[in-house]
């Protein structure tokens, strides 16, 4: 989600807090700050901090382990180059961490999703669209689905590290649990206990969780994933690449069919045309 508030908003304190959490969970653009009297923008909204902490990977005094990731360069200072029209090869460039994917590696269509664990729109996609999408296209070998982490806010950043520390065969199970149980662990402040309460549901121990948050190689790899996403034009979540085409919206099944079916029929049409020559 990427939207700026307009007009005058009159909300009860609880409603204002909910609005702040919704915006900070889906937008990493500073223009998405909620302009509501009495509510300060979160770090993610103000653009003054990041889910990724400082660039050296060292936590500042008094903040450990709450700033695990490194800061993102300011584009206004020439710190990041954006690829305006990335090719499929650009999108599929791999980083130090393995891609977390479902479906045939050689499926004719690839869909990449960038998601933040605190994003309610990502949760909506996961609950309302993903099950049918998986049955129709992933399980049938038509689409390879890749999930890439784009945490927004430090609570999301810590949960993302825990997610990557799960065994590969439990990664998507834990992702689903974080999505389904957002209301139990998402908060404006950093709270590690409820994150662990979700992670332990796939067998993670407290010792593993604590060690995970200090795994600098993992953190550096996740920093790469997010920074590469920004280079490709990702500014919020959920964003998707459908066979290399960037789509900045929460996809429905209708959207997916409209984009995927022509891609699936194109090889068949080309083969038929070749056979008629």
C-alpha positions as CSV (number, residue, x, y, z in Angstrom):
1,X,0.0,0.0,0.0
2,X,1.3,3.5,-0.8
3,X,-1.1,6.3,-0.2
4,X,-1.0,9.8,1.4
5,X,-3.7,10.9,3.8
6,X,-5.8,13.9,2.6
7,X,-8.4,16.0,4.4
8,X,-9.1,16.1,8.0
9,X,-9.4,12.8,9.9
10,X,-11.3,12.5,13.1
11,X,-10.8,9.2,14.9
12,X,-10.7,7.8,18.3
13,X,-7.2,7.0,19.7
14,X,-7.6,3.3,19.0
15,X,-8.7,3.9,15.5
16,X,-5.7,6.3,14.9
17,X,-3.3,3.7,16.2
18,X,-4.8,1.0,13.9
19,X,-4.5,3.4,10.9
20,X,-0.8,4.0,11.7
21,X,-0.1,0.3,11.9
22,X,-1.9,-0.4,8.6
23,X,0.1,2.3,6.8
24,X,3.4,1.4,8.3
25,X,2.9,-2.3,7.5
26,X,2.4,-1.8,3.8
27,X,4.3,1.3,2.7
28,X,8.0,2.2,2.8
29,X,7.6,5.6,1.1
30,X,7.9,8.7,3.3
31,X,4.9,10.3,1.6
32,X,2.6,7.7,3.3
33,X,2.7,9.4,6.7
34,X,-0.6,9.6,8.4
35,X,-1.5,13.2,9.1
36,X,-3.6,12.9,12.2
37,X,-3.3,15.2,15.2
38,X,-1.7,13.6,18.2
39,X,-0.2,10.7,16.3
40,X,3.5,10.8,15.4
41,X,4.6,9.1,12.1
42,X,6.3,5.7,12.7
43,X,9.9,5.3,11.7
44,X,9.0,3.5,8.6
45,X,6.6,6.3,7.6
46,X,8.9,9.2,8.4
47,X,11.8,7.6,6.4
48,X,14.2,8.2,9.3
49,X,14.8,4.6,10.1
50,X,14.4,1.1,8.6
51,X,13.6,-2.4,9.5
52,X,17.3,-3.0,8.8
53,X,19.0,-0.8,11.4
54,X,22.5,0.7,10.7
55,X,24.6,0.0,7.6
56,X,27.4,-1.7,9.5
57,X,25.2,-4.4,10.9
58,X,26.2,-3.3,14.5
59,X,23.3,-2.4,16.8
60,X,23.5,0.9,18.6
61,X,23.9,0.9,22.3
62,X,20.7,0.2,24.1
63,X,18.8,-1.0,21.0
64,X,19.9,-4.6,20.6
65,X,18.4,-6.7,19.2
66,X,15.8,-4.3,17.9
67,X,17.7,-2.8,14.9
68,X,18.9,-5.9,13.1
69,X,19.0,-4.5,9.5
70,X,21.1,-1.8,7.7
71,X,19.8,1.5,6.5
72,X,18.7,2.1,2.9
73,X,20.7,4.7,1.0
74,X,18.8,8.0,0.2
75,X,18.1,8.2,-3.5
76,X,18.2,12.0,-3.4
77,X,21.9,11.7,-2.5
78,X,22.6,9.3,-5.3
79,X,22.7,6.3,-3.0
80,X,20.5,4.0,-5.1
81,X,20.0,3.5,-8.8
82,X,16.5,2.4,-9.9
83,X,16.2,0.2,-13.0
84,X,13.3,1.8,-14.8
85,X,12.3,-1.1,-17.0
86,X,13.9,-4.2,-15.5
87,X,14.3,-7.3,-17.7
88,X,13.3,-10.8,-16.6
89,X,17.0,-11.4,-16.0
90,X,17.2,-8.3,-13.8
91,X,14.2,-9.5,-11.7
92,X,15.6,-13.0,-11.4
93,X,19.1,-12.0,-10.4
94,X,19.8,-14.1,-7.2
95,X,21.4,-12.9,-4.0
96,X,23.3,-14.7,-1.3
97,X,20.2,-16.3,0.1
98,X,18.3,-19.1,-1.7
99,X,15.0,-18.1,-3.3
100,X,12.0,-19.3,-1.4
101,X,9.6,-20.7,-4.0
102,X,6.8,-23.1,-4.7
103,X,6.0,-24.9,-8.0
104,X,8.1,-26.3,-10.8
105,X,11.5,-24.5,-11.3
106,X,10.8,-24.7,-15.1
107,X,7.2,-23.6,-15.0
108,X,6.3,-21.4,-18.1
109,X,5.4,-18.4,-15.9
110,X,7.1,-17.0,-12.8
111,X,5.4,-14.7,-10.3
112,X,7.5,-13.0,-7.7
113,X,5.8,-11.4,-4.7
114,X,7.4,-8.8,-2.3
115,X,5.8,-8.9,1.1
116,X,6.0,-7.5,4.6
117,X,4.8,-9.7,7.4
118,X,3.0,-6.8,9.0
119,X,1.2,-5.8,5.9
120,X,-2.6,-6.3,6.1
121,X,-2.9,-6.3,2.3
122,X,-0.4,-9.1,2.1
123,X,-2.5,-10.9,4.6
124,X,-5.6,-10.3,2.5
125,X,-3.9,-11.7,-0.6
126,X,-2.7,-14.7,1.4
127,X,-6.2,-15.5,2.8
128,X,-8.4,-14.5,-0.1
129,X,-6.5,-15.2,-3.3
130,X,-3.4,-17.4,-2.6
131,X,-5.2,-20.7,-1.9
132,X,-7.0,-20.7,-5.3
133,X,-4.0,-19.3,-7.0
134,X,-1.9,-22.2,-5.6
135,X,-4.4,-24.9,-6.6
136,X,-5.0,-23.5,-10.1
137,X,-1.5,-22.5,-11.2
138,X,1.2,-23.5,-8.8
139,X,0.2,-27.1,-8.0
140,X,-0.6,-27.7,-11.7
141,X,2.9,-26.7,-12.8
142,X,1.9,-23.6,-14.7
143,X,3.4,-21.0,-12.4
144,X,6.5,-20.8,-10.3
145,X,5.8,-18.6,-7.2
146,X,8.7,-16.8,-5.5
147,X,8.3,-15.0,-2.2
148,X,10.8,-12.2,-1.4
149,X,11.0,-10.4,2.0
150,X,10.4,-6.7,2.1
151,X,10.0,-5.9,5.8
152,X,8.6,-2.5,6.7
153,X,9.2,-1.5,10.3
154,X,11.4,-3.2,12.9
155,X,8.8,-5.6,14.2
156,X,8.5,-6.9,10.7
157,X,12.3,-7.0,10.4
158,X,12.7,-9.2,13.4
159,X,9.9,-11.5,12.3
160,X,11.5,-11.8,8.9
161,X,14.7,-12.9,10.3
162,X,12.9,-15.6,12.3
163,X,11.0,-16.6,9.2
164,X,14.3,-17.2,7.3
165,X,15.7,-19.2,10.2
166,X,12.9,-21.8,10.0
167,X,13.8,-25.0,8.2
168,X,13.2,-24.6,4.4
169,X,10.4,-27.1,4.4
170,X,8.6,-25.0,7.1
171,X,9.2,-21.6,5.6
172,X,5.8,-21.2,3.9
173,X,4.1,-22.8,6.9
174,X,5.6,-20.2,9.2
175,X,4.9,-17.4,6.7
176,X,1.2,-18.4,6.7
177,X,1.2,-18.4,10.5
178,X,2.6,-14.9,10.7
179,X,0.0,-13.8,8.2
180,X,-3.0,-15.5,9.9
181,X,-1.9,-14.4,13.4
182,X,-1.0,-10.8,12.6
183,X,-3.2,-9.4,15.3
184,X,-1.4,-11.4,18.0
185,X,2.2,-10.1,17.3
186,X,2.1,-6.9,15.1
187,X,2.6,-3.8,17.2
188,X,4.0,-0.2,16.8
189,X,6.8,-1.0,19.2
190,X,9.2,-3.9,19.0
191,X,8.0,-6.9,21.0
192,X,10.0,-10.1,20.5
193,X,7.9,-12.4,22.7
194,X,4.9,-12.5,20.5
195,X,7.1,-13.1,17.4
196,X,8.7,-16.1,19.1
197,X,5.2,-17.3,20.1
198,X,4.5,-17.7,16.4
199,X,7.9,-19.1,15.5
200,X,7.8,-21.8,18.1
201,X,4.7,-23.2,16.4
202,X,6.9,-24.8,13.7
203,X,9.4,-26.2,16.3
204,X,11.8,-23.2,16.8
205,X,13.3,-23.1,20.3
206,X,14.1,-20.0,22.3
207,X,17.8,-20.6,21.9
208,X,17.4,-20.9,18.1
209,X,15.3,-17.8,18.0
210,X,17.8,-15.8,20.0
211,X,20.7,-17.0,17.9
212,X,18.8,-16.3,14.8
213,X,18.4,-12.6,15.6
214,X,22.2,-12.3,15.8
215,X,22.9,-14.2,12.6
216,X,24.7,-11.5,10.7
217,X,25.1,-13.5,7.5
218,X,21.3,-14.0,7.4
219,X,20.7,-10.3,8.1
220,X,23.1,-9.2,5.4
221,X,21.4,-11.6,2.9
222,X,18.0,-10.1,3.8
223,X,19.3,-6.6,3.5
224,X,20.4,-7.5,-0.1
225,X,16.9,-8.8,-0.9
226,X,15.2,-5.6,0.2
227,X,17.8,-3.3,-1.4
228,X,17.6,-5.2,-4.7
229,X,13.8,-4.9,-4.5
230,X,14.1,-1.2,-4.2
231,X,16.5,-1.1,-7.1
232,X,13.8,-2.9,-9.2
233,X,11.2,-0.3,-8.2
234,X,9.5,-1.9,-5.2
235,X,8.2,0.8,-2.9
236,X,5.6,-1.0,-0.8
237,X,3.8,-4.3,-0.3
238,X,2.4,-6.3,-1.8
239,X,4.2,-5.7,-5.1
240,X,4.5,-8.4,-7.8
241,X,6.5,-9.2,-10.9
242,X,4.5,-11.3,-13.3
243,X,6.9,-12.7,-15.9
244,X,9.0,-9.6,-15.3
245,X,6.2,-7.0,-15.3
246,X,5.9,-5.0,-12.1
247,X,2.4,-4.8,-10.7
248,X,1.9,-2.5,-7.7
249,X,-1.5,-3.8,-6.3
250,X,-3.0,-6.6,-4.3
251,X,-3.8,-9.2,-7.0
252,X,-7.1,-10.9,-7.2
253,X,-7.7,-14.2,-9.0
254,X,-9.3,-12.3,-11.9
255,X,-6.1,-10.2,-12.2
256,X,-3.9,-13.3,-12.2
257,X,-6.0,-15.1,-14.8
258,X,-6.0,-12.0,-17.0
259,X,-2.2,-11.8,-16.9
260,X,-1.2,-15.5,-16.8
261,X,-3.5,-17.1,-19.3
262,X,-2.1,-15.2,-22.3
263,X,1.4,-16.1,-21.2
264,X,0.4,-19.8,-21.1
265,X,-1.3,-19.7,-24.5
266,X,1.5,-17.8,-26.2
267,X,3.9,-20.9,-26.6
268,X,1.0,-23.0,-27.8
269,X,0.0,-20.4,-30.4
270,X,3.6,-20.1,-31.5
271,X,3.9,-23.8,-31.9
272,X,0.7,-24.1,-33.9
273,X,1.8,-21.3,-36.2
274,X,5.1,-23.0,-36.7
275,X,3.3,-26.3,-37.5
276,X,1.2,-24.6,-40.2
277,X,4.1,-23.3,-42.2
